[in-house]
Amino acid sequence: MKTKVRSNWSHAVLVCKKCSKKLEKKGRGFGPDDKRLSAALKRELGAGKGRKAQVGVIEVPCLDICPKGGVVVIDSRRPQNWRILTPDAPFADEIETLR
């Protein structure tokens, strides 16, 4: 049995699933298509399928921050800096910080 599996990820982006679902239920989304944040990030960052993608975008359970009208995001390159993304903020600018 294998004990290690290689991936092509340069880094991972963790997205709070609970925050994202709350915004989706309110009809607020991200990107030009008003999609769920994880889907919009996958499209914009060029994240493909699974471990062969350039960047990993992973929805994780509640991160216990629960901002009103925002979603908590953690970039694995800077785990000490958690970000709160809102649908009102310019999406292109937010994407550049996660590339």
N, CA, C and O atoms as a printed pandas DataFrame, in Angstrom:
     atom_number atom_name residue_name chain_id  residue_number  x_coord  y_coord  z_coord
0              1         N          MET        A               1    0.837   -1.185    0.000
1              2        CA          MET        A               1    0.000    0.000    0.000
2              3         C          MET        A               1    0.882    1.248    0.000
3              4         O          MET        A               1    1.913    1.289    0.671
4              5         N          LYS        A               2    0.466    2.265   -0.758
5              6        CA          LYS        A               2    1.221    3.513   -0.826
6              7         C          LYS        A               2    1.085    4.279    0.487
7              8         O          LYS        A               2    0.034    4.271    1.127
8              9         N          THR        A               3    2.168    4.936    0.868
9             10        CA          THR        A               3    2.126    5.777    2.059
10            11         C          THR        A               3    2.230    7.257    1.695
11            12         O          THR        A               3    2.015    8.125    2.542
12            13         N          LYS        A               4    2.563    7.544    0.431
13            14        CA          LYS        A               4    2.653    8.924   -0.041
14            15         C          LYS        A               4    1.996    9.015   -1.409
15            16         O          LYS        A               4    2.086    8.092   -2.219
16            17         N          VAL        A               5    1.338   10.135   -1.654
17            18        CA          VAL        A               5    0.724   10.403   -2.953
18            19         C          VAL        A               5    1.142   11.813   -3.362
19            20         O          VAL        A               5    1.037   12.752   -2.573
20            21         N          ARG        A               6    1.611   11.955   -4.583
21            22        CA          ARG        A               6    2.086   13.244   -5.081
22            23         C          ARG        A               6    0.914   14.060   -5.629
23            24         O          ARG        A               6   -0.045   13.509   -6.168
24            25         N          SER        A               7    1.009   15.371   -5.482
25            26        CA          SER        A               7    0.014   16.243   -6.100
26            27         C          SER        A               7    0.733   17.360   -6.838
27            28         O          SER        A               7    1.904   17.629   -6.570
28            29         N          ASN        A               8    0.046   18.008   -7.758
29            30        CA          ASN        A               8    0.618   19.117   -8.515
30            31         C          ASN        A               8    0.273   20.474   -7.906
31            32         O          ASN        A               8    0.576   21.508   -8.500
32            33         N          TRP        A               9   -0.343   20.486   -6.754
33            34        CA          TRP        A               9   -0.766   21.742   -6.130
34            35         C          TRP        A               9    0.444   22.592   -5.735
35            36         O          TRP        A               9    1.423   22.088   -5.185
36            37         N          SER        A              10    0.355   23.880   -6.026
37            38        CA          SER        A              10    1.364   24.809   -5.523
38            39         C          SER        A              10    0.982   25.235   -4.106
39            40         O          SER        A              10    1.849   25.501   -3.274
40            41         N          HIS        A              11   -0.316   25.297   -3.843
41            42        CA          HIS        A              11   -0.841   25.613   -2.517
42            43         C          HIS        A              11   -2.316   25.232   -2.470
43            44         O          HIS        A              11   -2.898   24.849   -3.485
44            45         N          ALA        A              12   -2.910   25.337   -1.297
45            46        CA          ALA        A              12   -4.326   25.019   -1.133
46            47         C          ALA        A              12   -5.059   26.245   -0.581
47            48         O          ALA        A              12   -4.497   27.027    0.185
48            49         N          VAL        A              13   -6.308   26.393   -0.980
49            50        CA          VAL        A              13   -7.174   27.456   -0.470
50            51         C          VAL        A              13   -8.343   26.768    0.228
51            52         O          VAL        A              13   -9.094   26.018   -0.394
52            53         N          LEU        A              14   -8.489   27.030    1.524
53            54        CA          LEU        A              14   -9.567   26.440    2.310
54            55         C          LEU        A              14  -10.717   27.434    2.398
55            56         O          LEU        A              14  -10.505   28.598    2.738
56            57         N          VAL        A              15  -11.931   26.988    2.094
57            58        CA          VAL        A              15  -13.115   27.844    2.072
58            59         C          VAL        A              15  -14.130   27.296    3.068
59            60         O          VAL        A              15  -14.427   26.101    3.059
60            61         N          CYS        A              16  -14.665   28.160    3.925
61            62        CA          CYS        A              16  -15.662   27.737    4.905
62            63         C          CYS        A              16  -16.969   27.386    4.191
63            64         O          CYS        A              16  -17.587   28.236    3.549
64            65         N          LYS        A              17  -17.374   26.138    4.310
65            66        CA          LYS        A              17  -18.571   25.647    3.631
66            67         C          LYS        A              17  -19.841   26.269    4.202
67            68         O          LYS        A              17  -20.769   26.585    3.458
68            69         N          LYS        A              18  -19.884   26.443    5.516
69            70        CA          LYS        A              18  -21.080   26.980    6.169
70            71         C          LYS        A              18  -21.334   28.429    5.746
71            72         O          LYS        A              18  -22.464   28.794    5.422
72            73         N          CYS        A              19  -20.290   29.247    5.749
73            74        CA          CYS        A              19  -20.434   30.652    5.329
74            75         C          CYS        A              19  -20.900   30.734    3.877
75            76         O          CYS        A              19  -21.773   31.531    3.533
76            77         N          SER        A              20  -20.305   29.897    3.038
77            78        CA          SER        A              20  -20.628   29.894    1.618
78            79         C          SER        A              20  -22.083   29.500    1.380
79            80         O          SER        A              20  -22.763   30.091    0.541
80            81         N          LYS        A              21  -22.552   28.504    2.118
81            82        CA          LYS        A              21  -23.948   28.068    1.985
82            83         C          LYS        A              21  -24.919   29.153    2.426
83            84         O          LYS        A              21  -25.964   29.344    1.803
84            85         N          LYS        A              22  -24.579   29.870    3.508
85            86        CA          LYS        A              22  -25.444   30.947    4.002
86            87         C          LYS        A              22  -25.649   32.013    2.929
87            88         O          LYS        A              22  -26.772   32.466    2.707
88            89         N          LEU        A              23  -24.560   32.414    2.263
89            90        CA          LEU        A              23  -24.675   33.424    1.215
90            91         C          LEU        A              23  -25.451   32.903    0.022
91            92         O          LEU        A              23  -26.225   33.634   -0.595
92            93         N          GLU        A              24  -25.239   31.635   -0.300
93            94        CA          GLU        A              24  -25.938   31.028   -1.440
94            95         C          GLU        A              24  -27.449   31.029   -1.201
95            96         O          GLU        A              24  -28.224   31.294   -2.120
96            97         N          LYS        A              25  -27.865   30.735    0.029
97            98        CA          LYS        A              25  -29.289   30.723    0.354
98            99         C          LYS        A              25  -29.902   32.116    0.246
99           100         O          LYS        A              25  -31.088   32.259   -0.051
100          101         N          LYS        A              26  -29.082   33.147    0.490
101          102        CA          LYS        A              26  -29.558   34.529    0.393
102          103         C          LYS        A              26  -29.518   35.044   -1.043
103          104         O          LYS        A              26  -29.920   36.176   -1.312
104          105         N          GLY        A              27  -29.034   34.217   -1.958
105          106        CA          GLY        A              27  -28.990   34.623   -3.361
106          107         C          GLY        A              27  -27.805   35.498   -3.702
107          108         O          GLY        A              27  -27.821   36.199   -4.714
108          109         N          ARG        A              28  -26.778   35.468   -2.872
109          110        CA          ARG        A              28  -25.574   36.265   -3.119
110          111         C          ARG        A              28  -24.431   35.321   -3.435
111          112         O          ARG        A              28  -24.212   34.342   -2.721
112          113         N          GLY        A              29  -23.703   35.611   -4.502
113          114        CA          GLY        A              29  -22.617   34.738   -4.906
114          115         C          GLY        A              29  -21.389   35.523   -5.314
115          116         O          GLY        A              29  -21.326   36.740   -5.135
116          117         N          PHE        A              30  -20.415   34.819   -5.864
117          118        CA          PHE        A              30  -19.144   35.418   -6.228
118          119         C          PHE        A              30  -18.882   35.255   -7.715
119          120         O          PHE        A              30  -19.377   34.326   -8.354
120          121         N          GLY        A              31  -18.093   36.178   -8.250
121          122        CA          GLY        A              31  -17.735   36.114   -9.661
122          123         C          GLY        A              31  -18.852   36.617  -10.549
123          124         O          GLY        A              31  -19.909   37.018  -10.060
124          125         N          PRO        A              32  -18.624   36.599  -11.852
125          126        CA          PRO        A              32  -19.614   37.123  -12.796
126          127         C          PRO        A              32  -20.905   36.308  -12.844
127          128         O          PRO        A              32  -21.947   36.826  -13.246
128          129         N          ASP        A              33  -20.847   35.036  -12.440
129          130        CA          ASP        A              33  -22.031   34.183  -12.514
130          131         C          ASP        A              33  -22.751   34.023  -11.178
131          132         O          ASP        A              33  -23.698   33.242  -11.075
132          133         N          ASP        A              34  -22.308   34.760  -10.150
133          134        CA          ASP        A              34  -22.882   34.640   -8.806
134          135         C          ASP        A              34  -22.880   33.200   -8.320
135          136         O          ASP        A              34  -23.900   32.680   -7.868
136          137         N          LYS        A              35  -21.727   32.570   -8.421
137          138        CA          LYS        A              35  -21.590   31.181   -7.999
138          139         C          LYS        A              35  -21.141   31.096   -6.544
139          140         O          LYS        A              35  -20.767   32.093   -5.926
140          141         N          ARG        A              36  -21.189   29.891   -6.027
141          142        CA          ARG        A              36  -20.642   29.609   -4.709
142          143         C          ARG        A              36  -19.145   29.913   -4.751
143          144         O          ARG        A              36  -18.513   29.713   -5.788
144          145         N          LEU        A              37  -18.572   30.384   -3.664
145          146        CA          LEU        A              37  -17.184   30.841   -3.661
146          147         C          LEU        A              37  -16.212   29.753   -4.120
147          148         O          LEU        A              37  -15.313   30.039   -4.910
148          149         N          SER        A              38  -16.364   28.535   -3.655
149          150        CA          SER        A              38  -15.420   27.480   -4.043
150          151         C          SER        A              38  -15.464   27.235   -5.550
151          152         O          SER        A              38  -14.420   27.024   -6.167
152          153         N          ALA        A              39  -16.641   27.258   -6.144
153          154        CA          ALA        A              39  -16.771   27.058   -7.595
154          155         C          ALA        A              39  -16.145   28.220   -8.356
155          156         O          ALA        A              39  -15.467   28.009   -9.361
156          157         N          ALA        A              40  -16.367   29.444   -7.887
157          158        CA          ALA        A              40  -15.798   30.622   -8.541
158          159         C          ALA        A              40  -14.276   30.613   -8.436
159          160         O          ALA        A              40  -13.588   30.962   -9.395
160          161         N          LEU        A              41  -13.746   30.216   -7.279
161          162        CA          LEU        A              41  -12.293   30.151   -7.106
162          163         C          LEU        A              41  -11.678   29.086   -7.998
163          164         O          LEU        A              41  -10.631   29.310   -8.605
164          165         N          LYS        A              42  -12.316   27.937   -8.080
165          166        CA          LYS        A              42  -11.796   26.870   -8.935
166          167         C          LYS        A              42  -11.709   27.332  -10.384
167          168         O          LYS        A              42  -10.728   27.058  -11.076
168          169         N          ARG        A              43  -12.736   28.030  -10.832
169          170        CA          ARG        A              43  -12.750   28.503  -12.214
170          171         C          ARG        A              43  -11.673   29.561  -12.435
171          172         O          ARG        A              43  -10.937   29.490  -13.419
172          173         N          GLU        A              44  -11.570   30.529  -11.546
173          174        CA          GLU        A              44  -10.653   31.656  -11.741
174          175         C          GLU        A              44   -9.186   31.298  -11.484
175          176         O          GLU        A              44   -8.294   31.849  -12.127
176          177         N          LEU        A              45   -8.934   30.381  -10.550
177          178        CA          LEU        A              45   -7.559   30.014  -10.230
178          179         C          LEU        A              45   -7.027   28.901  -11.123
179          180         O          LEU        A              45   -5.850   28.550  -11.038
180          181         N          GLY        A              46   -7.862   28.355  -11.960
181          182        CA          GLY        A              46   -7.432   27.285  -12.848
182          183         C          GLY        A              46   -7.277   25.963  -12.123
183          184         O          GLY        A              46   -6.476   25.116  -12.517
184          185         N          ALA        A              47   -8.042   25.795  -11.070
185          186        CA          ALA        A              47   -7.982   24.549  -10.317
186          187         C          ALA        A              47   -8.773   23.496  -11.082
187          188         O          ALA        A              47   -9.974   23.644  -11.308
188          189         N          GLY        A              48   -8.099   22.456  -11.466
189          190        CA          GLY        A              48   -8.750   21.375  -12.190
190          191         C          GLY        A              48   -9.326   20.365  -11.224
191          192         O          GLY        A              48   -9.808   20.707  -10.144
192          193         N          LYS        A              49   -9.266   19.111  -11.639
193          194        CA          LYS        A              49   -9.822   18.048  -10.808
194          195         C          LYS        A              49   -8.759   17.468   -9.890
195          196         O          LYS        A              49   -7.649   17.161  -10.323
196          197         N          GLY        A              50   -9.104   17.324   -8.640
197          198        CA          GLY        A              50   -8.301   16.601   -7.678
198          199         C          GLY        A              50   -6.864   17.036   -7.548
199          200         O          GLY        A              50   -6.548   18.224   -7.603
200          201         N          ARG        A              51   -5.993   16.055   -7.373
201          202        CA          ARG        A              51   -4.596   16.333   -7.085
202          203         C          ARG        A              51   -3.787   16.745   -8.304
203          204         O          ARG        A              51   -2.623   17.121   -8.162
204          205         N          LYS        A              52   -4.366   16.688   -9.495
205          206        CA          LYS        A              52   -3.661   17.090  -10.706
206          207         C          LYS        A              52   -3.838   18.577  -11.016
207          208         O          LYS        A              52   -3.260   19.082  -11.979
208          209         N          ALA        A              53   -4.617   19.265  -10.223
209          210        CA          ALA        A              53   -4.851   20.694  -10.411
210          211         C          ALA        A              53   -3.613   21.494  -10.017
211          212         O          ALA        A              53   -2.731   20.983   -9.327
212          213         N          GLN        A              54   -3.552   22.747  -10.455
213          214        CA          GLN        A              54   -2.447   23.629  -10.080
214          215         C          GLN        A              54   -2.610   24.132   -8.650
215          216         O          GLN        A              54   -1.630   24.303   -7.924
216          217         N          VAL        A              55   -3.858   24.365   -8.256
217          218        CA          VAL        A              55   -4.185   24.879   -6.925
218          219         C          VAL        A              55   -5.320   24.030   -6.371
219          220         O          VAL        A              55   -6.241   23.660   -7.100
220          221         N          GLY        A              56   -5.252   23.728   -5.094
221          222        CA          GLY        A              56   -6.336   22.992   -4.456
222          223         C          GLY        A              56   -7.306   23.937   -3.787
223          224         O          GLY        A              56   -6.901   24.759   -2.966
224          225         N          VAL        A              57   -8.592   23.836   -4.124
225          226        CA          VAL        A              57   -9.647   24.621   -3.459
226          227         C          VAL        A              57  -10.505   23.613   -2.716
227          228         O          VAL        A              57  -11.142   22.753   -3.325
228          229         N          ILE        A              58  -10.518   23.726   -1.392
229          230        CA          ILE        A              58  -11.175   22.736   -0.557
230          231         C          ILE        A              58  -12.190   23.419    0.351
231          232         O          ILE        A              58  -11.864   24.379    1.050
232          233         N          GLU        A              59  -13.435   22.914    0.336
233          234        CA          GLU        A              59  -14.443   23.391    1.278
234          235         C          GLU        A              59  -14.272   22.607    2.572
235          236         O          GLU        A              59  -14.225   21.377    2.571
236          237         N          VAL        A              60  -14.180   23.340    3.669
237          238        CA          VAL        A              60  -13.991   22.724    4.981
238          239         C          VAL        A              60  -15.186   23.068    5.871
239          240         O          VAL        A              60  -15.893   24.039    5.603
240          241         N          PRO        A              61  -15.419   22.285    6.923
241          242        CA          PRO        A              61  -16.529   22.610    7.836
242          243         C          PRO        A              61  -16.332   23.976    8.486
243          244         O          PRO        A              61  -15.315   24.635    8.268
244          245         N          CYS        A              62  -17.282   24.383    9.263
245          246        CA          CYS        A              62  -17.296   25.708    9.892
246          247         C          CYS        A              62  -15.970   26.026   10.582
247          248         O          CYS        A              62  -15.417   25.200   11.308
248          249         N          LEU        A              63  -15.468   27.250   10.339
249          250        CA          LEU        A              63  -14.223   27.714   10.948
250          251         C          LEU        A              63  -14.477   28.575   12.185
251          252         O          LEU        A              63  -13.540   29.147   12.743
252          253         N          ASP        A              64  -15.730   28.671   12.613
253          254        CA          ASP        A              64  -16.144   29.371   13.838
254          255         C          ASP        A              64  -15.868   30.876   13.841
255          256         O          ASP        A              64  -15.695   31.460   14.911
256          257         N          ILE        A              65  -15.824   31.500   12.698
257          258        CA          ILE        A              65  -15.707   32.953   12.629
258          259         C          ILE        A              65  -17.080   33.548   12.307
259          260         O          ILE        A              65  -17.509   34.506   12.951
260          261         N          CYS        A              66  -17.763   32.987   11.320
261          262        CA          CYS        A              66  -19.118   33.345   10.919
262          263         C          CYS        A              66  -19.337   34.855   10.729
263          264         O          CYS        A              66  -20.109   35.462   11.471
264          265         N          PRO        A              67  -18.668   35.458    9.750
265          266        CA          PRO        A              67  -18.880   36.884    9.489
266          267         C          PRO        A              67  -20.214   37.114    8.795
267          268         O          PRO        A              67  -20.663   36.281    8.008
268          269         N          LYS        A              68  -20.837   38.228    9.084
269          270        CA          LYS        A              68  -22.091   38.557    8.400
270          271         C          LYS        A              68  -21.779   38.962    6.965
271          272         O          LYS        A              68  -20.995   39.881    6.728
272          273         N          GLY        A              69  -22.392   38.277    6.015
273          274        CA          GLY        A              69  -22.255   38.642    4.607
274          275         C          GLY        A              69  -20.897   38.341    4.010
275          276         O          GLY        A              69  -20.526   38.954    3.008
276          277         N          GLY        A              70  -20.140   37.420    4.588
277          278        CA          GLY        A              70  -18.825   37.092    4.054
278          279         C          GLY        A              70  -18.498   35.621    4.224
279          280         O          GLY        A              70  -19.226   34.874    4.879
280          281         N          VAL        A              71  -17.384   35.220    3.618
281          282        CA          VAL        A              71  -16.923   33.836    3.692
282          283         C          VAL        A              71  -15.462   33.855    4.138
283          284         O          VAL        A              71  -14.661   34.641    3.632
284          285         N          VAL        A              72  -15.124   32.985    5.089
285          286        CA          VAL        A              72  -13.751   32.884    5.588
286          287         C          VAL        A              72  -12.935   32.006    4.641
287          288         O          VAL        A              72  -13.371   30.929    4.235
288          289         N          VAL        A              73  -11.736   32.494    4.300
289          290        CA          VAL        A              73  -10.845   31.789    3.385
290          291         C          VAL        A              73   -9.441   31.760    3.992
291          292         O          VAL        A              73   -8.966   32.759    4.533
292          293         N          ILE        A              74   -8.780   30.592    3.893
293          294        CA          ILE        A              74   -7.412   30.450    4.389
294          295         C          ILE        A              74   -6.528   30.001    3.232
295          296         O          ILE        A              74   -6.816   29.007    2.566
296          297         N          ASP        A              75   -5.452   30.742    3.002
297          298        CA          ASP        A              75   -4.458   30.385    1.991
298          299         C          ASP        A              75   -3.356   29.619    2.708
299          300         O          ASP        A              75   -2.802   30.117    3.688
300          301         N          SER        A              76   -3.026   28.413    2.237
301          302        CA          SER        A              76   -2.046   27.579    2.925
302          303         C          SER        A              76   -0.639   28.182    2.926
303          304         O          SER        A              76    0.199   27.773    3.730
304          305         N          ARG        A              77   -0.367   29.136    2.049
305          306        CA          ARG        A              77    0.948   29.786    2.048
306          307         C          ARG        A              77    1.074   30.783    3.192
307          308         O          ARG        A              77    2.177   31.090    3.644
308          309         N          ARG        A              78   -0.085   31.294    3.660
309          310        CA          ARG        A              78   -0.110   32.258    4.764
310          311         C          ARG        A              78   -1.209   31.861    5.753
311          312         O          ARG        A              78   -2.210   32.567    5.869
312          313         N          PRO        A              79   -1.038   30.743    6.469
313          314        CA          PRO        A              79   -2.103   30.263    7.356
314          315         C          PRO        A              79   -2.376   31.176    8.550
315          316         O          PRO        A              79   -3.417   31.052    9.196
316          317         N          GLN        A              80   -1.465   32.081    8.847
317          318        CA          GLN        A              80   -1.679   32.998    9.961
318          319         C          GLN        A              80   -2.631   34.146    9.594
319          320         O          GLN        A              80   -3.136   34.832   10.482
320          321         N          ASN        A              81   -2.879   34.360    8.301
321          322        CA          ASN        A              81   -3.752   35.439    7.831
322          323         C          ASN        A              81   -5.022   34.872    7.220
323          324         O          ASN        A              81   -5.026   34.482    6.052
324          325         N          TRP        A              82   -6.080   34.822    7.980
325          326        CA          TRP        A              82   -7.369   34.370    7.462
326          327         C          TRP        A              82   -8.050   35.564    6.811
327          328         O          TRP        A              82   -7.983   36.677    7.334
328          329         N          ARG        A              83   -8.699   35.346    5.685
329          330        CA          ARG        A              83   -9.372   36.436    4.956
330          331         C          ARG        A              83  -10.878   36.250    5.006
331          332         O          ARG        A              83  -11.378   35.129    5.092
332          333         N          ILE        A              84  -11.585   37.354    4.952
333          334        CA          ILE        A              84  -13.041   37.326    4.846
334          335         C          ILE        A              84  -13.394   37.978    3.517
335          336         O          ILE        A              84  -13.167   39.171    3.320
336          337         N          LEU        A              85  -13.950   37.188    2.610
337          338        CA          LEU        A              85  -14.334   37.688    1.291
338          339         C          LEU        A              85  -15.826   37.962    1.276
339          340         O          LEU        A              85  -16.624   37.161    1.763
340          341         N          THR        A              86  -16.192   39.101    0.713
341          342        CA          THR        A              86  -17.608   39.465    0.586
342          343         C          THR        A              86  -17.971   39.562   -0.884
343          344         O          THR        A              86  -17.117   39.883   -1.710
344          345         N          PRO        A              87  -19.225   39.290   -1.226
345          346        CA          PRO        A              87  -19.642   39.389   -2.631
346          347         C          PRO        A              87  -19.549   40.816   -3.169
347          348         O          PRO        A              87  -19.481   41.010   -4.383
348          349         N          ASP        A              88  -19.546   41.814   -2.291
349          350        CA          ASP        A              88  -19.496   43.216   -2.717
350          351         C          ASP        A              88  -18.105   43.642   -3.165
351          352         O          ASP        A              88  -17.970   44.565   -3.968
352          353         N          ALA        A              89  -17.068   42.981   -2.654
353          354        CA          ALA        A              89  -15.688   43.339   -2.987
354          355         C          ALA        A              89  -15.375   42.956   -4.433
355          356         O          ALA        A              89  -15.943   41.997   -4.957
356          357         N          PRO        A              90  -14.478   43.696   -5.078
357          358        CA          PRO        A              90  -14.083   43.341   -6.450
358          359         C          PRO        A              90  -13.444   41.945   -6.478
359          360         O          PRO        A              90  -12.386   41.726   -5.888
360          361         N          PHE        A              91  -14.086   41.029   -7.155
361          362        CA          PHE        A              91  -13.656   39.632   -7.157
362          363         C          PHE        A              91  -12.283   39.458   -7.791
363          364         O          PHE        A              91  -11.492   38.642   -7.319
364          365         N          ALA        A              92  -11.983   40.204   -8.843
365          366        CA          ALA        A              92  -10.692   40.087   -9.531
366          367         C          ALA        A              92   -9.538   40.443   -8.598
367          368         O          ALA        A              92   -8.487   39.803   -8.646
368          369         N          ASP        A              93   -9.720   41.459   -7.749
369          370        CA          ASP        A              93   -8.684   41.840   -6.802
370          371         C          ASP        A              93   -8.446   40.763   -5.758
371          372         O          ASP        A              93   -7.305   40.497   -5.379
372          373         N          GLU        A              94   -9.517   40.147   -5.297
373          374        CA          GLU        A              94   -9.399   39.079   -4.307
374          375         C          GLU        A              94   -8.694   37.854   -4.884
375          376         O          GLU        A              94   -7.920   37.190   -4.194
376          377         N          ILE        A              95   -8.966   37.564   -6.143
377          378        CA          ILE        A              95   -8.343   36.418   -6.809
378          379         C          ILE        A              95   -6.831   36.613   -6.905
379          380         O          ILE        A              95   -6.072   35.664   -6.710
380          381         N          GLU        A              96   -6.395   37.824   -7.201
381          382        CA          GLU        A              96   -4.958   38.084   -7.350
382          383         C          GLU        A              96   -4.194   37.790   -6.063
383          384         O          GLU        A              96   -3.045   37.354   -6.124
384          385         N          THR        A              97   -4.797   38.015   -4.912
385          386        CA          THR        A              97   -4.112   37.727   -3.658
386          387         C          THR        A              97   -4.004   36.229   -3.397
387          388         O          THR        A              97   -3.147   35.800   -2.625
388          389         N          LEU        A              98   -4.865   35.419   -4.035
389          390        CA          LEU        A              98   -4.864   33.980   -3.829
390          391         C          LEU        A              98   -4.094   33.219   -4.904
391          392         O          LEU        A              98   -3.914   32.009   -4.768
392          393         N          ARG        A              99   -3.640   33.870   -5.949
393          394        CA          ARG        A              99   -2.889   33.191   -7.023
394          395         C          ARG        A              99   -1.544   32.718   -6.548
395          396         O          ARG        A              99   -0.788   32.130   -7.321
